[in-house]
Amino acid sequence: MTAAKTLFVTATDTGAGKTLAASALLHALRADGRRACGFKPVAAGGIDTPQGLQNEDVLALQAAAGTDEPYEWLNPCLLREPAAPHLAAAAEGRGIRIADLDIAHRELASRHEVIVAEGAGGWQVPLDEVWTLGSWVAEREWPVILVVGMRLGCLNHALLSAESITRRAKLAGWIANVLPPQMPLLQGNIETLRRRFAAPLLGVIPPHADLATAARALDLAPLRRLLSPTPPLPDDEE
C-alpha cells in the first residue's frame, strides 16, 4: 500500500477558522474521490459526552470525513482546559507524549489516502520545553496550509506565520477565511498577501459559511501534485 499523504492545517491564531477550513478540505477531498481522514493530534478544551471527554473540533473533522475510526486515533492527546497545550497538560499533572501522536498518525495513515491534520492555536504553540507543534510537523516533513482569519491586523500575523513556517517546512497553500464583521478593504488585504506569499491561495471562505459552502470555495488543483500517490518501494528496498 502506498503511504498516506498528510496535510497540516495551521492558522494565524486561535479563532482564525482552522476547523472550518480543515473540515472543508476533507469535504472537498471526499468529493474528489479520495479516502481522507481528519486528525487533531493535540486538542485543548474538552466536553463531556456519553462517550467520555471529547473535543468539538475533532467531532467536526470526524463528521466531515465520514469516518468511524476510534476517537483516540483521531485525537491522541485531549486536554480538558482550553489553554495552551503545555499549560493545560501541566495543570493535569502530565506531559504531551510525542510518541502517542506518532502512533495514532500511523494507524490512520495505514487506512486512508490523505490525512488532514489540524493544529492547536498557531504554528509556534509549545507542546513542552523542547517541542512546538510546528517543530513536530517540520520534522515529519508534512506540507502546511495556513489559514488566515481575515480581520484587522491579519497581515502582520499572516506574514510572520508564513515566515516562520517556511524556515523549516513547506507552505503548500493558504486559505483566506473571512471573519464577521467583514474587514474594510478586504480584497486589498487578500491581494497584499497573494503578492507576498510564494504559496498559492486555495480559496476565500465567505463569512458565516456552512461546510458545503466552504468546501466549494476551495480549489484543490494546487494540491494535486502533493497528493499524487508515492510508488511503493521495490521488494528489495522495503
Protein Blocks (a to p, Z undefined) as FASTA:
>chain_A
ZZddddddddfbehilpmmmmmmmmmmmmmnopacddddfbachiaddfkbpcdfklmmm
mmmnopabdfklmmmbccfbacdfklmmmmnopacdfklmmmmmmmmmmmcfbdcdddeh
ifklcfblmbcfklmmmmnopacdddddddehklmmmmmmmmmmmmmmccfbdcdddddd
ddehklmmmmmmmmmpmbdcfbdcdehiafklmmmmpcfklmmmmmpccddddfklZZ
